[in-house]
Amino acid sequence: MANIKSQKKRNLTNEKSRLRNNAYKSELKTLVRRVDEAVSASDKETAQDALRVVSRKLDKAVSKGVLHKNNAANKKSGLAKLVAKI
C-alpha cells in the first residue's frame, strides 16, 4: 500500500473504475453472445435487434473509456457480417 495520501486516493478510484469496467465488459459479452445465438438459430429479426443493442452499448463503452474505438469498430463490423450472412 502507498504511503502518499494522493496515491491512496488514486488506488481507490482505480479499483472503482476497474470494477465498473469489468461489469461493463461482462454485459457486452452477454449481448454479443445473444447475437451469436440468434445467428446460429437463423433468426434474422432477433439477430438484427440484438445487433442494434450491442452496437449502442459498444459505442457507449468507447465514450466511457472502457474500450478503444478501433476495438469496438472491429467487433461491430464482425457482428454485422455475421448477421448479414443469415
Secondary structure as UniProt FT lines:
FT   HELIX           5..40
FT   TURN            41..42
FT   HELIX           44..64
FT   HELIX           69..85
//
